[in-house]
Amino acid sequence: MPLFDVYPLYNVTPVSGKGIHVYDDQGTEYLDLYGGHAVISIGHAHPNYVEAVTKQVETLGFYSNAIQNPLQKQLANKLEQLSGCKDYQLFLVNSGAEANENALKLASFKTGKSRVIAFKNGFHGRTSAAVAATDNPNVVAPLNAQQKVTFLELNDVEGVKRELEKGDVCAVIVEFIQGVGGLDQGTTEFFEQVDALCKANNTMFIADEIQCGYARSGKFFAFQHYNVTPDIISLAKGMGNGFPIGGIFIHPDIEAKYGMLGTTFGGNHLACAAGLSVLNTIESENLLDNVNNIGAYFVEKAKAIPQIKQIKGRGLMLGLEFDFEVGDLRKDLIYNYKIFTGGAANKKLLRILPPLNIEKQHIDQFFEALTKALVKIEATV
Ligand SMILES: Cc1ncc(COP(=O)(O)O)c(C=O)c1O
């Protein structure tokens, strides 16, 4: 049976990984500056992760959400401690889209309203409400298009005010650093006013931290660079270092009712063990400090390259914008310099999302390769 052919693939077959590197079926080493879309947070095959997952699968891999699972409580407590988000409640799922789907559903349950405000170039996933709030008509089927979503420009405070005052908006959903779109960010004034407008209009403010969260921006959550209090925070990607797990933080004002949300696999024992090992490692290896140090080092090196027109993002969620489309550059980096990088909806932007324990030597290796690749590009134009 052929695979449903929806992914354009690079001709590389990684079969193992260690730290910041993956190795293909020929034994060739690749430097991973993309972490499989920001998923690999503590590095490939981290010993803490391997040990935790191995031990758990040998003990109890899964049971449903009908029994006591102390691992969920441990994960919730550790998340509260490391994020500093006090008194929120945690609901666990399996992916980013599912986190946003439940966040939007909860916003609608809580407010009794159904329209959503989302932003141009935003990406929130591929399930029903999440995809409807994603600004890409190519991934929205007619079925999803039935949802009521209004897209505004990032930073359009007046637009948000106008729409919320109509009284039918259950949620404003925003990425504090846009991922798939291309690393754009709203202004401080925008985020803080949207937060206030939501509170004044009985609208839930949803921070989509699926890509920009989990220490990647230099704080545990990217919204923590601003003075805002989201009602719901969605997380996934870096949470399981590759094990599928997602979740939402839910403000204490939103009351749970039995049966309101649910999932078979969400919060299973194996996922919680993986998630706990990631959080313990972020803490024990001071990865937030590393993100800030290495992020700053990366930006300094990028500033020295004249072909880079703009450096976007924060911490280790960075974008390098050129005045040409980077598709061929990415291919050159992967095939000739053995370095994985990412693209974005903005075709001129190279997206950098490495494991959070990356070191200066890896950044040096990247910039050496990039400099050589850029010389080649200049010679061909
Ligand atoms: C900001 C953001 N939200 C949601 C998602 C969807 O996550 P998933 O692919 O795990 O469903 C993504 C995935 O790229 C994302 O970047």
The ligand as a Tripos MOL2 file, in Angstrom:
@<TRIPOS>MOLECULE
LIG
   16    16     1     0     0
SMALL
NO_CHARGES

@<TRIPOS>ATOM
      1 C1          2.0740   27.2540   16.9570 C.3       1 LIG1
      2 C2          1.5700   25.9000   16.5930 C.ar      1 LIG1
      3 N1          0.3570   25.5170   17.0100 N.ar      1 LIG1
      4 C3         -0.1300   24.2960   16.7220 C.ar      1 LIG1
      5 C4          0.6020   23.3890   15.9910 C.ar      1 LIG1
      6 C5          0.0270   22.0230   15.6910 C.3       1 LIG1
      7 O1          0.7270   21.0470   16.3740 O.3       1 LIG1
      8 P1          0.6430   19.4970   15.9200 P.3       1 LIG1
      9 O2          1.3360   19.3950   14.6040 O.co2     1 LIG1
     10 O3          1.3290   18.7550   17.0350 O.co2     1 LIG1
     11 O4         -0.7920   19.1480   15.8300 O.co2     1 LIG1
     12 C6          1.8610   23.7520   15.5260 C.ar      1 LIG1
     13 C7          2.6510   22.8210   14.6870 C.2       1 LIG1
     14 O5          3.5340   23.2010   13.9490 O.2       1 LIG1
     15 C8          2.3650   25.0390   15.8340 C.ar      1 LIG1
     16 O6          3.5630   25.4280   15.4040 O.3       1 LIG1
@<TRIPOS>BOND
     1     1     2 1
     2     2     3 ar
     3     2    15 ar
     4     3     4 ar
     5     4     5 ar
     6     5     6 1
     7     5    12 ar
     8     6     7 1
     9     7     8 1
    10     8     9 2
    11     8    10 1
    12     8    11 1
    13    12    13 1
    14    12    15 ar
    15    13    14 2
    16    15    16 1
@<TRIPOS>SUBSTRUCTURE
     1 LIG1         1 GROUP 0 **** ****
